[in-house]
């Protein structure tokens, strides 16, 4: 297992380099001038030239990439052009919000997706199967931003679920978070009232973000479980008189989860990268809105740093999914 993990990690290095190079080239192909955005429309050509030189944007692309990559190897993501702040600090403030949102959405999607897929496979051809697959189709088809607006219209407001931000600081003056992971921090401090307040703010955006992965997980679970239920060892278990619930949950479900685990890893990476619309609709101060703002302002270092963090997170999710195969199905070790 350790050798396999080591090979996978080594294989991620050239892929990560290609991601870094692609991000670097793509962001510089976007029309716009960071120096002009920084100085404003009334800036003179001399001022723009001076700032361009200070930022190092007058150098050839190969030189700019060499400087950026050299700093990256030292753990330096650069500084924001607009805020003159270290990118690592800004990402450290924004990423926990996106991680909390993506984790909550993934938990909802996994639980209800697995439940719908199992019920659909067990009751194949019956009304429960048709209902589950219809809801899955709706979940994939409905745009996230539209669903978010609908949730805000019918459930938003202060009661029962807030529709903007991570927390209402005005109602909790005494709370001072020790980290940007607010929910974990409130639990460690025993401030359960604050935990409930944070979960209330998290509920609506998590539902909106969970719909698409929930639909994908339910359809994959149904397909994999139906295939496994027709295997010889499952028929043998039934012939021995094993309880049907045990047949489904122990003999059939665990091997069927191999394909589902792959989807879970991919979908969590997608949630980390694709929460932009959800964060925008619910004014969620996460990494997605940070990258969008940086693109609009042509803040090259901010975009490169944000996308790089998401790319690394996506790779780690896939690696963990691969390593979990052997735990789900021991036959993979062979």
C-alpha positions, -999 to 999 in steps of 0.1 A, spaced: 0 0 0 28 24 9 46 16 -24 14 22 -44 9 55 -26 45 66 -32 41 58 -69 9 78 -71 24 108 -54 55 107 -77 31 105 -107 14 137 -94 46 158 -97 47 162 -135 9 166 -136 12 194 -110 40 211 -131 17 210 -161 -11 226 -141 12 253 -129 24 261 -164 -11 260 -178 -25 284 -152 5 307 -157 -1 309 -195 -39 311 -194 -41 340 -169 -17 360 -190 -37 354 -221 -67 371 -206 -72 407 -220 -64 435 -195 -35 451 -179 -28 446 -141 -9 479 -139 -38 499 -154 -63 481 -131 -41 490 -102 -36 527 -111 -71 534 -126 -82 548 -159 -66 582 -153 -31 568 -150 -5 582 -174 16 559 -197 47 567 -177 30 556 -145 17 524 -161 52 516 -174 67 522 -140 43 499 -122 46 472 -149 83 472 -144 79 471 -106 56 441 -109 81 424 -133 55 421 -161 78 437 -186 101 406 -186 97 378 -212 72 351 -202 99 325 -198 117 348 -173 84 355 -154 76 318 -152 111 310 -140 108 336 -112 74 324 -102 83 287 -102 115 294 -82 95 313 -56 68 285 -56 94 259 -48 103 279 -17 66 280 -7 61 316 -18 28 321 -37 36 358 -42 18 389 -32 -15 404 -43 -11 433 -67 -41 451 -53 -39 444 -16 -1 441 -13 -7 411 9 8 376 8 -14 353 -13 -9 325 12 -24 347 39 -55 355 18 -59 318 8 -56 308 44 -85 331 53 -107 320 24 -100 283 19 -115 271 53 -149 287 43 -149 268 10 -138 236 27 -166 238 53 -191 244 25 -178 216 3 -176 192 32 -212 199 43 -224 195 7 -205 163 2 -219 148 35 -254 156 24 -248 143 -12 -232 111 0 -259 102 26 -289 109 4 -273 98 -28 -263 64 -14 -298 60 2 -316 69 -31 -293 46 -51 -297 16 -28 -335 19 -26 -337 24 -64 -316 -7 -70 -334 -29 -45 -369 -18 -57 -359 -18 -94 -389 -11 -117 -411 1 -89 -424 36 -81 -395 42 -56 -370 35 -84 -387 59 -108 -391 86 -81 -354 84 -71 -342 86 -107 -365 114 -115 -352 134 -85 -316 126 -97 -324 139 -131 -339 171 -117 -308 175 -94 -284 173 -124 -306 196 -146 -314 225 -122 -288 253 -122 -272 258 -89 -277 296 -89 -314 293 -97 -319 267 -69 -300 290 -45 -323 319 -54 -354 297 -48 -341 285 -15 -334 321 -4 -369 332 -15 -387 304 5 -364 296 33 -340 325 36 -340 354 60 -331 354 97 -356 326 104 -353 298 100 -321 299 79 -299 330 71 -292 335 34 -259 354 35 -225 351 51 -210 325 74 -222 340 107 -240 369 122 -212 385 142 -236 410 157 -254 384 177 -222 368 191 -199 396 203 -182 374 228 -171 348 203 -135 351 191 -125 323 167 -91 309 171 -89 297 134 -108 302 102 -124 268 106 -153 283 125 -174 251 131 -145 230 143 -132 259 164 -166 264 181 -169 227 189 -134 226 204 -143 256 226 -176 241 236 -196 270 222 -225 249 209 -248 279 205 -223 293 181 -220 259 163 -258 259 157 -256 295 144 -228 285 120 -248 254 108 -279 276 102 -258 298 79 -243 267 62 -276 249 56 -289 266 25 -257 269 5 -248 233 13 -282 221 -1 -278 241 -33 -242 228 -38 -251 192 -29 -278 187 -56 -256 177 -85 -232 154 -67 -262 138 -49 -277 130 -83 -245 116 -97 -238 95 -66 -274 80 -66 -272 70 -103 -238 55 -99 -248 36 -68 -279 22 -85 -259 11 -116 -231 -5 -96 -254 -22 -71 -276 -36 -98 -246 -52 -115 -233 -66 -82 -266 -81 -72 -264 -104 -102 -230 -119 -93 -227 -155 -84 -216 -150 -48 -247 -129 -42 -270 -157 -56 -250 -182 -34 -256 -161 -3 -294 -159 -11 -294 -197 -17 -279 -202 17 -308 -183 33 -289 -152 42 -312 -123 52 -319 -100 22 -308 -69 41 -275 -86 49 -271 -97 13 -275 -61 0 -255 -42 26 -227 -67 32 -223 -89 1 -234 -66 -27 -229 -30 -15 -192 -31 -5 -179 -43 -39 -204 -19 -56 -188 10 -37 -156 8 -58 -171 29 -86 -189 51 -61 -157 59 -42 -142 72 -75 -172 94 -80 -169 107 -44 -133 117 -48 -140 134 -81 -171 152 -69 -154 165 -37 -127 180 -59 -153 195 -82 -171 210 -51 -139 226 -40 -134 241 -75 -170 247 -85 -185 265 -55 -182 299 -72 -219 303 -81 -230 291 -47 -206 314 -29 -217 343 -51 -255 338 -45 -251 333 -7 -223 359 -2 -201 332 11 -165 345 16 -147 315 1 -120 307 -23 -143 307 -54 -153 344 -50 -116 352 -42 -105 337 -76 -134 354 -95 -125 388 -80 -88 382 -88 -96 374 -124 -117 405 -128 -88 426 -114 -61 407 -134 -43 399 -102 -21 372 -116 -5 359 -84 -39 356 -67 -54 336 -95 -24 314 -98 -23 307 -60 -61 300 -57 -63 277 -87 -31 259 -76 -46 252 -42 -78 238 -58 -57 216 -82 -37 202 -53 -69 195 -34 -84 178 -64 -53 155 -68 -54 147 -31 -90 137 -32 -83 113 -61 -54 98 -43 -74 92 -11 -102 76 -33 -77 52 -48 -62 43 -15 -96 36 -1 -103 9 -27 -84 -18 -8 -103 -10 24 -137 -12 6 -129 -44 -14 -100 -66 -1 -98 -83 -36 -81 -51 -49 -50 -60 -29 -45 -90 -51 
